[in-house]
Amino acid sequence: MCGISGFIRTRGSDQSDLRILRSMLESIKHRGPDNTGIWQDSHICIGHTRLSIIDLSKNGNQPMTSVSKRYICSFNGEIYNFKDLKKQLEGKGYVFRSASDTEVLLCLIEEHGIKTAIQKCVGMFAISIWDKKKKELSLVRDRFGEKPLYYGWQGKNFIFASELKAFKLHPSFRAEINLFSLAEFLKFGFIYSTERIFRNIFKLEPGNIFTLKLNKNGGSKGEISEYWSLKETIFESQLKVYGSSYNEAGIQLEKLLGNSVEQQMQSDVPIGCMLSGGVDSSLIAALMQERSDSPIKTFSIGFDNETLNEAHH
């Protein structure tokens, strides 16, 4: 799962920064019990708690620095097509010291810049990237928002993290309730907007990049850009109506689903499938087994309430 956290002081670093970040990371240690890493520069501290999935060695630890030393990355998630991207980069002369997808991501950013690199990635992720040259922090969230990422200003400090509980460990954090968000929660049962339950804390929306640029005078400018749009994808699909037969459509759909499942089976640790009584998880389990040399592991959850229980299926 992994967790990321960090903060920027617009007026420079403080001796207590490392202690603060360690306590923030400790609050989300359950997300990544295998390793904890910290990177610090004059204005910024970036941290990472790692759950090792690909390349279990220390070469996969984060925060990770790019080969040029320009970019520093703390990354939660997986890039499913990283092996294909790695081959493309090797063809351009890049040499890799690890088997991790994080290193591939950093090299991809070196080659194409952040936005284009992210558009090439297929996966689930929440990413923080510090550009030492531009003094610029980029926060990125995957296309459908599988991985969480929160950010906001607290006094003179900009804070970001995978979970809200990490914010509470920063001394500048003020746990003031956002009444608008509270009203949404009471009305809908969840908070619909990008604002969170605490004032001045926001959730980065799926398919977006938040960029914070520090100025020489100690000021900053933040902006949000979209690198992928669900609405545009739907619109483009409507213009390309599938013209072949029903049977051919079924074959193509199975191929697409199979390729997606196979990409997500890449792991250096054992993997499994959450199996309910529905068609979707049964289909995923079947496609996994078709691509596995040994029996796959499946896990199911049952309930005492028979109207909700699907365990017997």
The 8 nearest C-alpha neighbors of each residue, nearest first, counted from 0:
[[1, 30, 50, 31, 76, 75, 2, 49],
 [2, 0, 31, 49, 30, 50, 75, 48],
 [1, 3, 48, 30, 161, 47, 75, 31],
 [4, 2, 47, 160, 161, 46, 73, 48],
 [5, 3, 160, 46, 159, 45, 161, 47],
 [6, 4, 45, 44, 159, 46, 158, 160],
 [5, 7, 158, 157, 44, 43, 159, 156],
 [8, 6, 43, 157, 42, 156, 9, 44],
 [7, 9, 156, 42, 10, 11, 12, 155],
 [8, 10, 217, 11, 7, 155, 42, 156],
 [11, 9, 8, 217, 12, 42, 155, 218],
 [10, 12, 42, 8, 9, 41, 13, 43],
 [11, 13, 42, 41, 8, 16, 14, 10],
 [12, 14, 15, 16, 11, 8, 17, 41],
 [15, 13, 16, 12, 17, 18, 19, 11],
 [14, 16, 13, 18, 17, 19, 12, 20],
 [17, 15, 19, 13, 18, 14, 20, 12],
 [18, 16, 20, 19, 15, 21, 14, 44],
 [17, 19, 21, 15, 16, 20, 22, 14],
 [20, 18, 16, 22, 17, 21, 169, 15],
 [19, 21, 23, 17, 22, 18, 24, 16],
 [22, 20, 24, 18, 23, 19, 25, 17],
 [21, 23, 25, 19, 20, 24, 168, 18],
 [24, 22, 165, 20, 168, 26, 21, 25],
 [23, 25, 21, 26, 27, 22, 28, 20],
 [24, 26, 28, 22, 27, 23, 21, 29],
 [25, 27, 24, 23, 28, 165, 22, 164],
 [28, 26, 24, 29, 25, 30, 2, 165],
 [29, 27, 25, 30, 31, 32, 26, 24],
 [30, 28, 27, 31, 32, 26, 25, 1],
 [29, 31, 1, 28, 0, 2, 27, 32],
 [30, 32, 49, 50, 1, 48, 28, 29],
 [31, 33, 28, 29, 34, 50, 49, 30],
 [34, 32, 50, 49, 31, 51, 35, 48],
 [35, 33, 49, 48, 32, 36, 31, 60],
 [34, 36, 48, 47, 49, 37, 33, 46],
 [35, 37, 47, 46, 61, 62, 48, 34],
 [38, 36, 46, 45, 62, 47, 39, 35],
 [39, 37, 45, 44, 62, 46, 36, 40],
 [40, 38, 44, 43, 45, 37, 41, 42],
 [39, 41, 43, 42, 44, 38, 12, 45],
 [42, 40, 12, 11, 43, 39, 44, 8],
 [43, 41, 11, 12, 8, 7, 40, 9],
 [42, 44, 7, 40, 39, 6, 41, 8],
 [43, 45, 39, 5, 6, 38, 40, 7],
 [46, 44, 5, 38, 37, 4, 39, 43],
 [47, 45, 37, 4, 36, 5, 3, 38],
 [46, 48, 3, 36, 35, 2, 73, 61],
 [49, 47, 31, 35, 2, 1, 34, 28],
 [50, 48, 31, 1, 34, 33, 51, 32],
 [49, 51, 31, 1, 33, 0, 32, 52],
 [50, 52, 55, 49, 53, 33, 54, 31],
 [51, 53, 267, 266, 268, 50, 55, 54],
 [52, 54, 267, 266, 99, 55, 51, 98],
 [55, 53, 99, 98, 56, 59, 267, 52],
 [54, 56, 51, 53, 52, 59, 57, 267],
 [57, 55, 58, 54, 59, 60, 97, 51],
 [56, 58, 60, 59, 55, 54, 34, 61],
 [59, 57, 56, 97, 60, 96, 54, 99],
 [58, 60, 57, 99, 54, 56, 97, 61],
 [61, 59, 57, 58, 62, 63, 34, 49],
 [62, 60, 63, 36, 73, 47, 59, 72],
 [61, 63, 73, 72, 36, 47, 38, 37],
 [64, 62, 61, 72, 71, 65, 73, 60],
 [63, 65, 71, 68, 70, 72, 66, 62],
 [66, 64, 68, 70, 67, 105, 69, 71],
 [65, 67, 68, 64, 106, 69, 105, 70],
 [66, 68, 69, 65, 70, 109, 64, 106],
 [69, 67, 65, 66, 64, 70, 71, 131],
 [68, 70, 131, 67, 130, 132, 65, 71],
 [71, 69, 130, 65, 129, 64, 68, 131],
 [72, 70, 64, 129, 128, 63, 65, 62],
 [71, 73, 128, 63, 62, 127, 74, 64],
 [74, 72, 62, 127, 47, 61, 126, 3],
 [73, 75, 126, 72, 125, 127, 76, 3],
 [76, 74, 1, 125, 124, 2, 126, 0],
 [77, 75, 124, 123, 0, 74, 125, 78],
 [76, 78, 122, 123, 79, 124, 100, 75],
 [79, 77, 122, 81, 121, 80, 120, 100],
 [78, 80, 122, 262, 81, 121, 263, 77],
 [79, 81, 82, 83, 78, 121, 84, 120],
 [80, 82, 84, 78, 83, 79, 100, 85],
 [83, 81, 85, 84, 80, 86, 79, 100],
 [84, 82, 86, 85, 81, 80, 87, 88],
 [85, 83, 81, 87, 82, 86, 88, 80],
 [84, 86, 82, 88, 83, 87, 81, 103],
 [87, 85, 89, 83, 88, 84, 90, 82],
 [88, 86, 84, 90, 85, 89, 83, 91],
 [87, 89, 91, 85, 90, 86, 93, 84],
 [90, 88, 93, 92, 86, 91, 87, 85],
 [89, 91, 87, 88, 92, 86, 93, 85],
 [92, 90, 88, 89, 93, 87, 86, 110],
 [93, 91, 89, 90, 94, 88, 87, 95],
 [92, 94, 89, 88, 91, 95, 90, 106],
 [95, 93, 89, 92, 96, 88, 66, 91],
 [96, 94, 97, 93, 102, 98, 103, 89],
 [95, 97, 94, 98, 58, 102, 99, 59],
 [98, 96, 99, 58, 95, 59, 54, 102],
 [97, 99, 54, 100, 53, 96, 95, 59],
 [100, 98, 54, 101, 97, 59, 53, 102],
 [99, 101, 103, 102, 81, 78, 104, 98],
 [102, 100, 104, 99, 103, 105, 74, 59],
 [101, 103, 105, 104, 100, 99, 106, 97],
 [102, 104, 100, 106, 101, 105, 85, 107],
 [105, 103, 107, 101, 102, 106, 100, 108],
 [106, 104, 108, 102, 107, 103, 65, 109],
 [107, 105, 109, 103, 108, 104, 110, 102],
 [106, 108, 104, 110, 105, 109, 116, 111],
 [109, 107, 112, 113, 105, 111, 110, 116],
 [110, 108, 106, 107, 111, 112, 105, 65],
 [109, 111, 107, 108, 106, 112, 116, 88],
 [110, 112, 108, 116, 115, 109, 107, 113],
 [113, 111, 108, 115, 114, 116, 109, 110],
 [112, 114, 108, 116, 115, 117, 111, 107],
 [115, 113, 117, 116, 112, 118, 226, 111],
 [114, 116, 118, 117, 113, 111, 112, 119],
 [117, 115, 113, 119, 108, 114, 118, 107],
 [118, 116, 120, 114, 119, 115, 113, 226],
 [117, 119, 115, 116, 120, 114, 226, 227],
 [118, 120, 116, 117, 115, 121, 84, 107],
 [121, 119, 117, 118, 78, 122, 80, 116],
 [122, 120, 79, 78, 80, 119, 123, 118],
 [121, 123, 78, 79, 77, 120, 124, 141],
 [122, 124, 141, 76, 77, 145, 146, 78],
 [125, 123, 76, 141, 75, 146, 140, 126],
 [124, 126, 140, 75, 146, 139, 74, 148],
 [127, 125, 74, 139, 138, 73, 124, 75],
 [126, 128, 138, 73, 137, 72, 74, 139],
 [129, 127, 72, 137, 71, 136, 130, 126],
 [128, 130, 136, 71, 70, 135, 131, 137],
 [129, 131, 70, 135, 132, 134, 133, 69],
 [132, 130, 134, 69, 133, 129, 70, 135],
 [131, 133, 130, 134, 69, 135, 70, 129],
 [132, 134, 135, 130, 131, 212, 213, 129],
 [135, 133, 131, 130, 132, 213, 212, 136],
 [134, 136, 212, 130, 133, 211, 129, 213],
 [135, 137, 129, 211, 210, 128, 130, 212],
 [138, 136, 210, 128, 209, 127, 139, 129],
 [137, 139, 127, 209, 208, 126, 210, 128],
 [140, 138, 208, 126, 125, 207, 137, 127],
 [139, 141, 125, 205, 124, 206, 207, 144],
 [142, 140, 124, 144, 123, 206, 205, 143],
 [141, 143, 206, 205, 144, 227, 140, 123],
 [144, 142, 205, 141, 145, 206, 123, 140],
 [143, 145, 205, 141, 146, 142, 140, 147],
 [144, 146, 143, 123, 147, 141, 124, 142],
 [145, 147, 144, 124, 125, 123, 148, 140],
 [148, 146, 161, 125, 145, 144, 149, 162],
 [147, 149, 161, 203, 160, 202, 125, 146],
 [150, 148, 202, 160, 159, 201, 203, 161],
 [151, 149, 159, 201, 158, 200, 202, 160],
 [150, 152, 200, 158, 199, 157, 201, 153],
 [151, 153, 157, 156, 154, 199, 158, 155],
 [154, 152, 156, 172, 171, 155, 157, 151],
 [153, 155, 156, 152, 171, 172, 157, 173],
 [154, 156, 153, 9, 8, 157, 152, 10],
 [157, 155, 8, 153, 154, 7, 152, 158],
 [156, 158, 152, 7, 6, 151, 153, 8],
 [159, 157, 6, 150, 151, 5, 156, 152],
 [158, 160, 150, 149, 5, 4, 6, 151],
 [161, 159, 4, 162, 3, 149, 148, 165],
 [160, 162, 148, 3, 147, 2, 149, 4],
 [163, 161, 160, 164, 165, 149, 148, 27],
 [162, 164, 165, 166, 160, 149, 161, 167],
 [163, 165, 166, 167, 162, 26, 168, 27],
 [166, 164, 23, 163, 167, 168, 26, 162],
 [167, 165, 168, 164, 163, 169, 172, 23],
 [166, 168, 165, 164, 169, 172, 163, 174],
 [169, 167, 23, 166, 165, 170, 22, 19],
 [168, 170, 167, 171, 172, 166, 19, 23],
 [171, 169, 172, 168, 167, 19, 173, 166],
 [170, 172, 169, 153, 154, 173, 156, 155],
 [173, 171, 170, 153, 169, 167, 174, 166],
 [172, 174, 175, 171, 153, 167, 197, 198],
 [175, 173, 197, 176, 172, 167, 198, 196],
 [174, 176, 197, 173, 198, 177, 196, 199],
 [177, 175, 197, 196, 198, 178, 174, 181],
 [176, 178, 198, 197, 196, 180, 179, 181],
 [179, 177, 181, 180, 176, 182, 196, 198],
 [178, 180, 182, 181, 177, 183, 196, 194],
 [181, 179, 183, 182, 177, 196, 178, 190],
 [182, 180, 178, 184, 183, 179, 177, 185],
 [181, 183, 179, 185, 180, 184, 178, 186],
 [184, 182, 180, 186, 190, 181, 185, 187],
 [183, 185, 189, 188, 190, 181, 187, 182],
 [184, 186, 182, 183, 188, 187, 181, 189],
 [185, 187, 183, 184, 188, 182, 189, 181],
 [186, 188, 189, 184, 183, 185, 190, 191],
 [189, 187, 184, 185, 186, 190, 183, 191],
 [190, 188, 184, 187, 191, 183, 185, 186],
 [191, 189, 184, 183, 192, 180, 195, 188],
 [190, 192, 189, 183, 193, 187, 184, 180],
 [193, 191, 194, 190, 180, 195, 183, 202],
 [192, 194, 202, 201, 195, 203, 191, 204],
 [195, 193, 201, 192, 200, 202, 180, 196],
 [196, 194, 197, 201, 200, 180, 193, 202],
 [195, 197, 177, 180, 176, 181, 198, 194],
 [198, 196, 176, 177, 195, 175, 200, 174],
 [197, 199, 177, 200, 175, 176, 196, 195],
 [200, 198, 151, 152, 197, 201, 153, 194],
 [201, 199, 151, 198, 195, 150, 197, 194],
 [202, 200, 194, 195, 193, 150, 149, 151],
 [201, 203, 149, 193, 148, 204, 194, 150],
 [204, 202, 148, 149, 201, 205, 140, 193],
 [203, 205, 207, 202, 206, 144, 140, 193],
 [206, 204, 144, 142, 143, 140, 207, 141],
 [205, 207, 142, 227, 141, 226, 140, 225],
 [208, 206, 225, 205, 224, 226, 204, 140],
 [207, 209, 139, 224, 138, 223, 225, 210],
 [208, 210, 223, 138, 137, 222, 224, 139],
 [211, 209, 137, 222, 221, 136, 223, 208],
 [212, 210, 221, 136, 220, 135, 137, 213],
 [211, 213, 135, 220, 219, 134, 221, 210],
 [214, 212, 219, 134, 218, 135, 211, 220],
 [213, 215, 218, 219, 216, 217, 212, 220],
 [214, 216, 217, 213, 218, 219, 134, 212],
 [217, 215, 214, 218, 213, 219, 9, 10],
 [218, 216, 215, 214, 9, 10, 213, 219],
 [219, 217, 214, 216, 213, 9, 220, 215],
 [220, 218, 213, 214, 212, 211, 221, 217],
 [219, 221, 212, 211, 213, 222, 218, 214],
 [222, 220, 211, 210, 212, 219, 209, 223],
 [221, 223, 210, 209, 211, 224, 220, 208],
 [224, 222, 209, 208, 210, 207, 225, 221],
 [225, 223, 208, 207, 226, 209, 222, 210],
 [224, 226, 207, 227, 206, 208, 223, 228],
 [225, 227, 206, 207, 114, 224, 118, 228],
 [228, 226, 206, 225, 142, 229, 207, 118],
 [227, 229, 231, 230, 232, 206, 225, 226],
 [228, 230, 232, 231, 233, 227, 142, 206],
 [231, 229, 233, 228, 232, 234, 235, 227],
 [232, 230, 234, 228, 233, 229, 235, 227],
 [231, 233, 229, 235, 230, 234, 236, 228],
 [234, 232, 236, 230, 231, 235, 229, 237],
 [233, 235, 231, 237, 236, 232, 230, 238],
 [236, 234, 232, 238, 237, 233, 231, 239],
 [237, 235, 233, 239, 238, 234, 232, 240],
 [238, 236, 234, 235, 239, 240, 233, 232],
 [237, 239, 235, 236, 240, 234, 233, 241],
 [240, 238, 236, 237, 241, 235, 242, 234],
 [239, 241, 237, 238, 242, 236, 243, 235],
 [242, 240, 243, 239, 248, 244, 236, 237],
 [241, 243, 240, 244, 239, 248, 245, 247],
 [244, 242, 241, 247, 248, 245, 246, 240],
 [243, 245, 247, 246, 248, 242, 241, 249],
 [244, 246, 248, 247, 249, 243, 250, 242],
 [247, 245, 249, 248, 244, 250, 243, 251],
 [246, 248, 250, 244, 249, 245, 251, 243],
 [249, 247, 245, 251, 246, 250, 252, 244],
 [250, 248, 246, 252, 247, 251, 253, 245],
 [251, 249, 247, 253, 248, 252, 254, 246],
 [250, 252, 254, 248, 249, 253, 247, 255],
 [253, 251, 249, 255, 254, 250, 248, 256],
 [252, 254, 256, 250, 251, 255, 257, 249],
 [253, 255, 251, 257, 252, 256, 258, 250],
 [256, 254, 252, 258, 257, 253, 251, 259],
 [257, 255, 259, 253, 258, 254, 252, 260],
 [258, 256, 254, 260, 259, 255, 253, 286],
 [257, 259, 261, 255, 256, 260, 254, 262],
 [258, 260, 256, 262, 257, 261, 255, 263],
 [261, 259, 257, 263, 262, 258, 256, 264],
 [260, 262, 258, 264, 263, 259, 257, 290],
 [263, 261, 259, 79, 260, 264, 265, 258],
 [262, 264, 260, 261, 265, 79, 259, 266],
 [265, 263, 261, 262, 266, 260, 270, 287],
 [266, 264, 263, 262, 267, 261, 79, 53],
 [265, 267, 268, 53, 52, 264, 269, 270],
 [266, 268, 53, 52, 54, 269, 55, 265],
 [267, 269, 266, 52, 270, 53, 51, 55],
 [270, 268, 267, 271, 266, 296, 52, 295],
 [271, 269, 268, 296, 272, 264, 266, 295],
 [272, 270, 296, 297, 295, 273, 269, 298],
 [271, 273, 297, 274, 298, 284, 296, 270],
 [272, 274, 298, 297, 299, 275, 271, 280],
 [273, 275, 299, 280, 298, 272, 297, 281],
 [276, 274, 277, 299, 280, 309, 273, 310],
 [277, 275, 312, 309, 310, 274, 278, 281],
 [276, 278, 275, 279, 280, 281, 274, 312],
 [277, 279, 281, 280, 282, 276, 275, 283],
 [278, 280, 282, 281, 277, 283, 275, 276],
 [279, 281, 283, 282, 274, 278, 277, 284],
 [282, 280, 284, 278, 279, 283, 285, 277],
 [281, 283, 285, 279, 280, 284, 278, 286],
 [282, 284, 280, 286, 285, 281, 287, 279],
 [283, 285, 287, 281, 282, 286, 280, 288],
 [286, 284, 282, 288, 287, 283, 281, 289],
 [285, 287, 289, 283, 288, 284, 257, 282],
 [288, 286, 284, 290, 285, 289, 283, 291],
 [287, 289, 291, 285, 290, 286, 295, 284],
 [288, 290, 286, 287, 291, 285, 292, 284],
 [291, 289, 287, 288, 286, 292, 261, 257],
 [290, 292, 288, 293, 289, 287, 295, 294],
 [291, 293, 290, 294, 288, 289, 295, 287],
 [294, 292, 291, 295, 288, 290, 296, 289],
 [295, 293, 296, 288, 291, 292, 297, 287],
 [294, 296, 288, 293, 297, 271, 291, 287],
 [295, 297, 271, 272, 294, 298, 270, 269],
 [298, 296, 272, 271, 273, 274, 295, 299],
 [299, 297, 273, 274, 272, 296, 300, 271],
 [298, 300, 274, 273, 275, 310, 301, 297],
 [301, 299, 310, 302, 298, 275, 309, 274],
 [300, 302, 310, 308, 309, 299, 303, 311],
 [303, 301, 308, 304, 307, 305, 300, 310],
 [302, 304, 305, 308, 301, 307, 306, 310],
 [305, 303, 302, 306, 307, 308, 301, 309],
 [304, 306, 308, 307, 303, 302, 309, 301],
 [305, 307, 304, 308, 309, 303, 302, 301],
 [308, 306, 305, 304, 309, 302, 303, 301],
 [307, 309, 302, 305, 301, 310, 306, 304],
 [310, 308, 276, 311, 312, 275, 301, 307],
 [309, 311, 301, 312, 308, 300, 299, 276],
 [310, 312, 309, 308, 276, 301, 275, 299],
 [311, 276, 310, 309, 275, 277, 308, 274]]
